[in-house]
Amino acid sequence: MEPADAADDPACADVTVRLPADVDGQPRRWTDAQATGAWGDPAAVLLTCGIAPPGPTTDRCITIGGVDWLVDESESPRFRLTTYGRTPAVEVYLDNEVVSPNEVLDAVSIAVGTLPQTGACTDPEGLEPDA
């Protein structure tokens, strides 16, 4: 694994020390890249803290464990989930055939929820159309 550009942000250290010992039955593995986590053998879940926060998007956004996540299923069955409205941002890359995305995100949300919240998902159904 490679560390993200902002892996040395102290907020990422707070996340890393709180990561769970296992997620959805997959034990945590050692990583030598700062502000990262991995679970499973072979790794079914990879977590990287310190990525650039995403800007406004029309991508699907879900909330699990009080944390908003953008969902990228373009590499299905591998999903890329990125925090939305947290600085620095966290990316979770997982194999949906081995683990449940909801279980994984729920397990890491306590750690990721320590990151400062700067925004949140909005419901596009509730937005007013331009006049």
C-alpha positions in Angstrom: 0.0 0.0 0.0 1.0 3.6 -0.6 0.3 6.4 1.9 -2.0 9.2 0.8 -0.6 12.7 0.3 -2.0 13.9 3.7 -1.3 10.6 5.6 0.8 12.6 8.1 -2.2 14.6 9.2 -2.6 14.1 13.0 -6.3 13.3 12.4 -5.3 10.2 10.4 -3.2 9.0 13.4 -6.4 9.3 15.5 -8.2 7.2 12.9 -5.5 4.6 12.6 -5.2 3.9 16.3 -9.0 3.3 16.5 -9.3 0.8 13.6 -10.9 -2.5 14.6 -9.0 -5.8 15.0 -11.4 -7.4 12.5 -14.1 -6.3 10.0 -16.9 -8.7 8.9 -14.8 -11.7 10.1 -11.6 -10.6 8.4 -8.6 -10.1 10.7 -6.5 -7.0 10.5 -3.1 -7.3 8.8 0.0 -5.3 9.2 0.6 -2.5 6.7 3.8 -0.5 6.4 2.3 2.6 4.8 1.3 5.4 7.2 -2.4 5.9 7.9 -3.5 2.7 6.3 -5.3 -0.5 7.3 -5.9 -3.9 5.7 -8.1 -6.9 6.7 -8.2 -10.4 5.4 -5.7 -12.8 3.8 -5.6 -12.1 0.9 -6.7 -8.5 1.8 -10.4 -8.1 1.2 -10.5 -4.5 2.7 -8.0 -1.7 2.3 -8.3 1.6 4.1 -6.3 4.8 3.3 -6.6 8.0 5.4 -5.3 11.3 4.1 -6.8 11.5 0.6 -8.0 14.7 -0.8 -11.7 15.4 0.2 -14.0 15.0 -2.8 -16.0 18.0 -4.0 -19.7 18.2 -4.7 -20.8 15.3 -6.8 -23.9 13.5 -8.1 -22.4 10.1 -7.1 -24.5 8.0 -4.7 -23.9 8.9 -1.1 -24.9 6.7 1.8 -24.7 7.3 5.6 -23.5 4.4 7.8 -22.6 4.8 11.4 -22.9 8.6 11.2 -20.4 8.8 8.4 -21.3 9.8 4.8 -19.7 7.7 2.1 -19.6 8.2 -1.7 -20.0 4.8 -3.5 -18.1 3.9 -6.6 -19.1 0.5 -8.0 -17.3 0.9 -11.3 -14.9 -2.0 -10.5 -17.6 -4.3 -9.2 -17.4 -6.6 -7.3 -14.8 -4.4 -5.8 -16.2 -1.1 -4.4 -14.4 2.1 -3.6 -16.0 4.1 -0.8 -14.8 7.6 0.1 -15.9 9.7 3.0 -17.8 12.8 2.1 -17.7 15.9 4.3 -14.6 14.8 6.3 -11.2 16.3 6.2 -8.9 14.6 5.5 -10.9 12.0 3.6 -10.7 8.2 3.9 -11.0 5.7 1.1 -12.1 2.1 1.7 -11.5 -0.4 -1.2 -13.2 -3.7 -0.6 -14.1 -7.0 -2.3 -17.9 -7.3 -2.2 -17.7 -11.0 -2.8 -15.8 -11.5 0.5 -17.2 -8.8 2.8 -20.4 -6.8 3.2 -19.8 -3.1 2.4 -22.3 -2.1 5.1 -20.6 -4.4 7.7 -17.1 -3.0 6.9 -18.3 0.7 7.0 -20.1 0.1 10.2 -17.0 -1.4 11.8 -14.7 1.5 10.7 -17.2 4.3 11.3 -16.2 4.7 15.0 -12.6 5.5 13.9 -13.5 7.5 10.8 -16.1 9.4 12.7 -13.3 11.1 14.7 -12.4 13.1 11.5 -13.6 16.7 11.5 -16.9 17.0 9.6 -17.1 19.8 7.1 -20.1 18.8 5.1 -22.8 16.1 4.6 -24.7 14.3 1.9 -27.8 15.9 0.6 -30.9 14.3 -0.7 -31.3 15.2 -4.4 -35.0 14.6 -4.1 -35.3 17.4 -1.6 -33.5 20.0 -3.7 -35.4 22.8 -5.3 -35.1 22.9 -9.1 -33.5 26.0 -10.6 -36.1 28.6 -11.4 
